[in-house]
Amino acid sequence: MNDEIIDERIRTRLQEIVSHDVPDAAAPRTSGNGRRRVVPAALVVAACLIVIAGSILLVRNDSDGQVVHSPVPATSTSAVPTASVTTAKGLANFPLEPRWNVALVAVPDGFIIWGGGREAQNMGLPPLVPDRAEYADGARYRASTDTWTKIPPAPVTVELRLVGGRPSFGAWVADTLYVARGKQAAAWDPTTGEWRRLPDLAANVEGLVAVNDEIIAIGPDTELAASAATTWTALPPRPAVGPHLGLDDVAGGDTVYVVPDQKVGGGNAPIAAFSTTSRTWHELPIPPIATGALDAGWDGSGLVVVNRATQNASTDHPSSARESARYDPDTNGWTGLDDLPVPLLPIGHVHLTGTADRFVASTSAGSAALVGKSWKFQPTPAHALASVASDGVIYTLTLRPIGDEPSPTHNVIVAS
């Protein structure tokens, strides 16, 4: 597309915008007098100019021949609270097939995506069309150069599954990537580029986390010392384990927190913590929220949990139940946090990632930053599948449609 065509489209669009009053997208609910608030056209034009200017640069840069994902435009500070506004940018193209259920692992100067899979039904194909459902390869992203390096397939089996793909797990310790899926595990040395197969686990893995130079596989409750990496050692059994649908494993200090996702048959699922120093488990006090469907993350000094099941499906009326809380290991107590912002409803899974300086909840509808006890909505990134923090940057894996395709068909990485 040449510059003249671009300029003509800009002029046409601006003429359309200034001839109409535009509703405030950040505040769709009515005000106290029952009327929708309207943003003056001049403000809308100004915002559009910023977005369009960014688009022009992207299109003209693309003409140089470099294929990159278009960065997400910066959000106007008048749309959402200033404390929540961040600028997100797209990274260089993910070099492998689009996928779900990946292991997203923080490493020095970036992150690694390993494994994952895709299902025929999720890709918009007829239900009975076979599709390779699992991957054993991956790629490493280096932030300093905005480049990817492909990782060869690990020595684990892959399965053809139309539905019910198994999640992939990964952890980084001692300059080595450890991965697991099902009962199989392997380790990758980035220096040699070689994989080695690890002994099989006793049961399907539900989480893999690195703490104090050890790899701990949650599910079978076993550990693998990173220095030896020759055999798994059984840990003491986790307390009060009942049937549940997945879990989050969160490393904080010398402790691994195991947060069950959803208990089969209803009821509350207890949160357990394993100290790698004392080699013992203990249950956390009951949080001040329902624990039927929890997602969890570590904010640098405490455990933050969100119960997505308390979300109300209505975008106008959030649930009256408090849906997020923070655990302080120093006091062994919980503090209730404010409800997630209404624009995130309904949300599905919540991916909680960050540090003591910035902690973000990413969902399919957008994201929110935790400021004190309040969540501040920010419109990007959306369609989140996973997120990870590395060197002070939060990376979010999203799945977005390409062009006019009705189903999501491409992975996009957004840094903020």
N, C-alpha and C positions, 0 to 999 in steps of 0.2 A: 504494500500500500504506500503510495507516494505522499509527500508532505501536503500537496494541494488538496488531495481527497480528505486527509485528516483534518485540515483546517476548515474545509467546507462543512464536515460533519459537526465540528465543534460549534460553528456559527449557527447551524440549524438547531442543534440541541439547546443552546442558550436562548434562542428565540422562543422555543417551546416552554422553557422553564419560567422565564420572566412573565409570561402571559397567564400564569396560574398561581393560586395560593397553594403551597405545599404543606401537608400535615407534618408535624414534628414526629419523626420516626422514633426518636428516643423516648417519647412520652405519648404512646398511643391511647392511654386512658383519658377520659374526660376530666376537665377541671371541676371545681366545686359548683360552678354555675351550670354545669351540664353541657358546656360547649367545648369542642375540641380546640386545643391550643394550636395556633398556626404560626409557623415561622415566616417572618417577612421574606419576601422574594429576594431581597438584596443579600441576605445572609445565605440563602440557599445557593445563589449564584456564586458567592465567594467560595463556599465549600466545594461547589462543583468545579470551579476553576482550579482548585488545588488538586482534586482528583484527576481532572483532565490533563493538567500539566504533567502529572506523574505518568499518565497513560501515554502521552506523546513521547516522553523520554524512553519508555519501555519499548514502544513500537519501533522507534528509530534505532535504539540499541540492538533490537532483534535483527534489524536489517543488516547489521554487521556480520551476521552469521552465527553468533553464539546463541545456543538454545538454553534458556534459563526460564524458570517459573517466574511469572510476573509477581513482584512484591505486592503485598496487601497494602493499600494506601493508608497513610496515617489518618487517625480519627480526629475530627474537630473536637477541641476541648469544651465547646459549648454543648455537646451532645450528652456527655456523661461526666460524672465528677472528676475533677482534675487528678485526684490521687490515683485513679484507676486507669488513666489513659497511657497506653504504651504504643510504640510504633513497632509493627510486625513486618518482617520482610521474608520473602520466599527465598529459598536456597537453590543452588544448582539442582538440576533434574535428578531425582532418584533414578539410578541406572538399571534397576531391575523391574520385574513384573509387579504391578500393584498387588497389595496383599493386606490381610487382616491378621489379628492374633500374633503379632510379631514380638520379638524380644527387642526392646529399645534400651540400650545400655550406655550410660555416660562413660566416656574415656577422656584422657587428656587431649585437649584441643578438639573437642567435638563429641561424637557418639557413634555407636554401631547399631545397625538394624540387622537382625538375623532371623531367619526362618519365616514363620508365618505361613499363611496359605490363602486360598480363595475357594469359594464354593460356587457351583454353577448357578444356584438360585440367587445368591447375592450379586452375581455379575449380570443379572438380568437375562440369563439364558433359560430356556425351557427346563423344567425340573429334572427331566431324565437325561439331559445332555451331559455326558461325562466331562469332567474338567479336573485337571491336576489340582489337588486340594492342598498339598503341603509342599513347602520348600525347605531345602537344607542349606541354601547359600545365603549370602548377606552382603553388606557393603559398609565401609567405614567412611565417615565424613570428617574432613579436617577443616575447622573453622578458619584457620589462618590463611588458607588458600582457596576456600570455597570449592573444594574438589572431593570427589568420591573415589575410593579404591574398592574394587570388588573383592569379596571373600569367597573362596571356592566352597563347594558343598561340604558340609560336615559328614563324617562317617556314621550317620544315623539313617534309619529307613524313613521313607515317605509313603504316605497312603493316599489312595484315591477315594475321596469322600464327597458325596454330594451335599451332605449336611453334617453338622456336628464336628467341625474341624478342631483338632487339639491345639491348645495355645502353646506358644514357644516361650522359653524363659532363658534369661542370660544374666551374667554378672561378670564384673571385671576386677581382677585382683592380681598383684605381682606381675603386671604387664602381660596378662593372659586373659583371653575371653573364654569363659565357661558357659556352655549352653546345655539345655535339657528339654526333652519333649517326651511325653509318655514315661517310660521307664529307662529311656536311653539318654546318655550324656556324652559330651566330648569337650575337648579343650583346644583352642587355637592359639598358636604362637605367632604374633604379627611380625616378629623378626625373621623367622624362617618361612612364614607363610604356610606352615604345616599344621594339620590336625592330628590329634591322637584320641582314640576311642577310650572312654572311661568305663569302669565296671557298671553294669546295669543297676538301677535302683530296685528296691524291694517292692515298690508300688509306684503308681503314676505320680509324677511330681506336680505340685500345685504352686510352687514358688521357688525361686532361686535367688539367694541374697549373699553378698560378701560382707563379712564383719571380721575385723582384726585378722586379716590375711587368711581367713577360712571361707570356704564355700559351704553354705548350709542349704540343703534341699528340704523344703517344707512339703508336707504330705506324708512321705515316709519318715520324716523327722530324722534325717541323717546329716552328717557333715563330711567334708572332704578337705583335709588340710592342703592349702594351695602349694606348700613347699614339697609335699610328697605326691599328692594326686594319684595315688595308686589304689586306694580302696575307700569305700564309704564306711563310716563308723556310726552306729545307731546312737541317737540321743535319747534321753529319758522321754517317755511318752508325753505328748501334749495333753494337758488337763481338759476334761469336759469336751472331748471331741465328739461331735455328732454329725449326722449326714448334713452336708451343706453344698451349695453350688459355688465352688470357687472360693478364693480368698485373696487378700492383699498381704504381702510380706514387706515390712517396712523396717529398714535398719536405722537405728538411732543410737549413737554412741557405741557401747559394747553390747547392745540389746537388739534382739529381733522381735518385732511386734507382729503377731499373726491375727489378722482381722478377717473373720469369716464373712463372705459376701452375703449369703442368704441361707437360712436354716431350712432344711426340708421339713415340711409339716408345720411351719410357722413357729412363733416364739422367738425369744431372743437368743442370739449366739454369743457366748462369752469371748472376750478379747484376751488372748494369752501373750505373755512376754517371756522370752528365753534369754537369760544372761549368759554370754559366752565366757564371762569371768568366773561366776559361781557354778556354771553348768546346771542351772536349775530353771524350772518354769514357775511362773506365778500368774494368777488371773488379775486383770485390772479391775478396779471398782466399776460398777455399772455406770455407764455414761448417762447424762441427763437427756438422752434422746432414745427413741426406739432403735433397736439394732437389727432390724429385719433384713436390710439390704444395704450394707455399709461399703463405702470406698474410703481409702485412707492414704495419708501422706505425711512426711516428716518435714516440719518447717524450719529445721535447724536446731531446735531445742525441745520440741514437743510434738505429740502425735495429733494430727487433725483428722477427724472423721466426719463424713457426710452420709446421712441416710436418705438416699434418693427415693425410697418408698413413701416417705411422708410428703412428697411433692404433690400438689394438687394439679390435676390436668388443666384446670382453667388458668389462662394467662392473666386474668383480672383478679383472682382471689387466691393468694398463696395459702398453703396449709397453715393452720394455727399452731401446729406442733413444731417445736424447735427442731431443726433438722441438721445442725452441725454443732460440733463441740471440739474442745482442745484438751488433751491430757498433758499434765506437767509431771514428768518423772521425779522431779525434786520434791514435790509435795504429795505425790501419789493421788492427785485430785483432778477433777474435770472442771472446765469453765464453759458454760454455754455460749455459743456464738450466734450472731444474728442469722436470720434466714437467708438463703441464697436469693439473688435478685429475681424478680418476676420474669424478666426476659429469658431466663434459662429454663423455664418450665414449658412443657415437660422435657426432661433432660437425658434419661437413660443413665449410662455410666458416667461418673465424675472422675477425671484424672487429676489428682492432686500432686503438685510438683512445686519445688522451690527451695529457698534458703531462708535464713533469718531476715534477709533484706527484702525478699520479694517472694510471695507464695501465691500460687494461682490455681484455680479450679477450672479445668478445660472440659467442655461438654460438646455435644453435637450442635448446640444452639449458640455457642459463643463461649466466653470465659469471664471470670471474675477474680479480682485481686483481693486478698485479705488485708485490710487496713485496720489494725486494732482488733475489734470484735466484729467489724462489719465487712461485708462483701461488696465490692464496687464493680458493677458490670462494665465489661469492655467487649465490643462487638466482634473482635477477632482474637484468635482464629476460631473458626467454626468447624463442624464435622470432625471433631477430635477423636482419634483412635488410641493415642498414647502420648505421653509427654515425659520429658526428662530434663534435669538441670545439669549443665556442665559449664564450669568456669564462669558462673554468674549469669549465664544465658539460659533461658527456658526454650527448649525445642519441642514443638508439637507436631506429631504426625497426623495428617488429615487425609480424608478421602473425598475428592471432589469430582464432579462430572467434567468431561471434556466436551466443549462445544455444546451441541443440543442433545447429547446422549441423555436418555432418561435415567440411567443407572450410574452410580459412581464407578469410574473406571480408571482413576489415576491417583497415586499417592503424591502428596505435596508436603514438604517440610517447611514449617514456619518458625522463624526465630524471633524472640521478643525479649 
